[in-house]
Amino acid sequence: MTPSEELMKDCIEAWGEGNIGPVREVLDDDVVWISAATKWDDRLRSGGVHRGRAHVLLLLAKIATGYLNTACRAKEIVSSGDIVWGVFDFKAEYTGNGQKAAKTVTTEMAFRWRVRDGKVLEAQTFFDTAGLLAQQGQA
């Protein structure tokens, strides 16, 4: 595994276990985070383009208010130059929107990072928003 591939694996797997620290440490001050998730009411708040480390950390905090990540495992990570792609299986407990009891949700997520000198300059995420909403009882 290349250093950039290892960086993605370590960071995303830690995040999947509820530890955002490694991700926080590698974000460049001018990072751009793009999520393909569609913003629907207040159900998925991660969609759109988020610019700058402070805004990305705010985004990750918002995600954490609705999801307690419990597991994340890398399925495949590849890189070419400063671009790293990874596919991960995620599992979380959904607690958002006034849930009385947490619902276990799972999804496959793809990440695309541009990494330079050990810092993430760009991050992009892809996942099945409709499938996630259905598992949450919000389809």
NUDOLUM-654623 format. One record per residue (C-alpha): residue number from 1; residue in one letter; x, z, y. Coordinates in pm, whole numbers, plus 50000, padded with zeros to 5 digits. Layout:
+-----+---------+-------+-------+-------+
: num : residuo :  east :    up : north :
+-----+---------+-------+-------+-------+
: NUM :       A :     X :     Z :     Y :
...
+-----+---------+-------+-------+-------+
***
This chain:
+-----+---------+-------+-------+-------+
: num : residuo :  east :    up : north :
+-----+---------+-------+-------+-------+
:   1 :       M : 50000 : 50000 : 50000 :
:   2 :       T : 50126 : 49920 : 50350 :
:   3 :       P : 50153 : 50203 : 50606 :
:   4 :       S : 49846 : 50069 : 50791 :
:   5 :       E : 49645 : 50049 : 50468 :
:   6 :       E : 49748 : 50405 : 50381 :
:   7 :       L : 49650 : 50517 : 50733 :
:   8 :       M : 49300 : 50373 : 50692 :
:   9 :       K : 49258 : 50520 : 50344 :
:  10 :       D : 49369 : 50868 : 50449 :
:  11 :       C : 49162 : 50873 : 50768 :
:  12 :       I : 48837 : 50734 : 50628 :
:  13 :       E : 48852 : 50943 : 50310 :
:  14 :       A : 48913 : 51258 : 50520 :
:  15 :       W : 48619 : 51164 : 50744 :
:  16 :       G : 48411 : 51119 : 50430 :
:  17 :       E : 48486 : 51480 : 50341 :
:  18 :       G : 48382 : 51605 : 50686 :
:  19 :       N : 48732 : 51615 : 50840 :
:  20 :       I : 48739 : 51399 : 51152 :
:  21 :       G : 49083 : 51526 : 51258 :
:  22 :       P : 49291 : 51242 : 51109 :
:  23 :       V : 49067 : 50978 : 51274 :
:  24 :       R : 49085 : 51161 : 51607 :
:  25 :       E : 49466 : 51165 : 51591 :
:  26 :       V : 49508 : 50790 : 51536 :
:  27 :       L : 49269 : 50656 : 51800 :
:  28 :       D : 49447 : 50480 : 52084 :
:  29 :       D : 49339 : 50588 : 52434 :
:  30 :       D : 49198 : 50238 : 52493 :
:  31 :       V : 49040 : 50193 : 52149 :
:  32 :       V : 48734 : 49969 : 52115 :
:  33 :       W : 48489 : 50066 : 51838 :
:  34 :       I : 48219 : 49815 : 51745 :
:  35 :       S : 47937 : 49900 : 51508 :
:  36 :       A : 47718 : 49628 : 51364 :
:  37 :       A : 47437 : 49883 : 51324 :
:  38 :       T : 47127 : 49794 : 51521 :
:  39 :       K : 47004 : 50065 : 51759 :
:  40 :       W : 46647 : 50147 : 51656 :
:  41 :       D : 46480 : 50415 : 51862 :
:  42 :       D : 46680 : 50728 : 51787 :
:  43 :       R : 46724 : 50653 : 51417 :
:  44 :       L : 47067 : 50488 : 51426 :
:  45 :       R : 47269 : 50577 : 51732 :
:  46 :       S : 47599 : 50422 : 51631 :
:  47 :       G : 47528 : 50061 : 51718 :
:  48 :       G : 47704 : 49871 : 51992 :
:  49 :       V : 48045 : 49862 : 52159 :
:  50 :       H : 48218 : 50188 : 52248 :
:  51 :       R : 48527 : 50170 : 52471 :
:  52 :       G : 48794 : 50434 : 52511 :
:  53 :       R : 48898 : 50728 : 52299 :
:  54 :       A : 48661 : 50974 : 52472 :
:  55 :       H : 48357 : 50750 : 52414 :
:  56 :       V : 48449 : 50686 : 52051 :
:  57 :       L : 48488 : 51060 : 51989 :
:  58 :       L : 48145 : 51112 : 52147 :
:  59 :       L : 48004 : 50845 : 51914 :
:  60 :       L : 48155 : 51017 : 51610 :
:  61 :       A : 48012 : 51351 : 51726 :
:  62 :       K : 47665 : 51192 : 51757 :
:  63 :       I : 47694 : 51054 : 51405 :
:  64 :       A : 47792 : 51400 : 51281 :
:  65 :       T : 47471 : 51551 : 51423 :
:  66 :       G : 47267 : 51355 : 51170 :
:  67 :       Y : 47500 : 51312 : 50875 :
:  68 :       L : 47716 : 51556 : 50686 :
:  69 :       N : 47962 : 51334 : 50505 :
:  70 :       T : 48030 : 51461 : 50155 :
:  71 :       A : 48232 : 51186 : 49988 :
:  72 :       C : 48407 : 50863 : 50066 :
:  73 :       R : 48616 : 50658 : 49829 :
:  74 :       A : 48815 : 50345 : 49899 :
:  75 :       K : 48720 : 50050 : 49683 :
:  76 :       E : 48958 : 49797 : 49836 :
:  77 :       I : 49196 : 49789 : 50132 :
:  78 :       V : 49390 : 49481 : 50238 :
:  79 :       S : 49588 : 49386 : 50546 :
:  80 :       S : 49749 : 49094 : 50719 :
:  81 :       G : 49966 : 49158 : 51022 :
:  82 :       D : 49803 : 49427 : 51233 :
:  83 :       I : 49453 : 49375 : 51084 :
:  84 :       V : 49336 : 49608 : 50805 :
:  85 :       W : 49011 : 49568 : 50611 :
:  86 :       G : 48868 : 49837 : 50386 :
:  87 :       V : 48555 : 49872 : 50174 :
:  88 :       F : 48443 : 50227 : 50104 :
:  89 :       D : 48160 : 50399 : 49917 :
:  90 :       F : 48007 : 50670 : 50141 :
:  91 :       K : 47784 : 50961 : 50049 :
:  92 :       A : 47629 : 51196 : 50305 :
:  93 :       E : 47352 : 51445 : 50357 :
:  94 :       Y : 47112 : 51315 : 50622 :
:  95 :       T : 46978 : 51597 : 50839 :
:  96 :       G : 46865 : 51408 : 51150 :
:  97 :       N : 46525 : 51364 : 51312 :
:  98 :       G : 46394 : 51710 : 51224 :
:  99 :       Q : 46441 : 51683 : 50848 :
: 100 :       K : 46323 : 52002 : 50677 :
: 101 :       A : 46563 : 51939 : 50390 :
: 102 :       A : 46870 : 51718 : 50377 :
: 103 :       K : 46839 : 51382 : 50202 :
: 104 :       T : 47134 : 51242 : 50012 :
: 105 :       V : 47216 : 50890 : 50129 :
: 106 :       T : 47475 : 50646 : 50001 :
: 107 :       T : 47605 : 50320 : 50139 :
: 108 :       E : 47893 : 50080 : 50110 :
: 109 :       M : 48077 : 50045 : 50440 :
: 110 :       A : 48337 : 49792 : 50551 :
: 111 :       F : 48589 : 49877 : 50821 :
: 112 :       R : 48809 : 49639 : 51016 :
: 113 :       W : 49091 : 49799 : 51214 :
: 114 :       R : 49362 : 49657 : 51436 :
: 115 :       V : 49656 : 49895 : 51397 :
: 116 :       R : 49975 : 49893 : 51598 :
: 117 :       D : 50248 : 50158 : 51591 :
: 118 :       G : 50025 : 50390 : 51386 :
: 119 :       K : 49736 : 50378 : 51637 :
: 120 :       V : 49393 : 50220 : 51595 :
: 121 :       L : 49337 : 49975 : 51882 :
: 122 :       E : 49013 : 49827 : 51749 :
: 123 :       A : 48767 : 49948 : 51487 :
: 124 :       Q : 48462 : 49769 : 51357 :
: 125 :       T : 48211 : 49892 : 51099 :
: 126 :       F : 47961 : 49707 : 50882 :
: 127 :       F : 47692 : 49860 : 50662 :
: 128 :       D : 47335 : 49804 : 50545 :
: 129 :       T : 47128 : 49963 : 50822 :
: 130 :       A : 46793 : 49879 : 50660 :
: 131 :       G : 46905 : 50029 : 50328 :
: 132 :       L : 47023 : 50346 : 50500 :
: 133 :       L : 46697 : 50382 : 50694 :
: 134 :       A : 46496 : 50334 : 50373 :
: 135 :       Q : 46690 : 50615 : 50203 :
: 136 :       Q : 46614 : 50835 : 50505 :
: 137 :       G : 46241 : 50757 : 50473 :
: 138 :       Q : 46245 : 50564 : 50802 :
: 139 :       A : 46214 : 50200 : 50692 :
+-----+---------+-------+-------+-------+
***
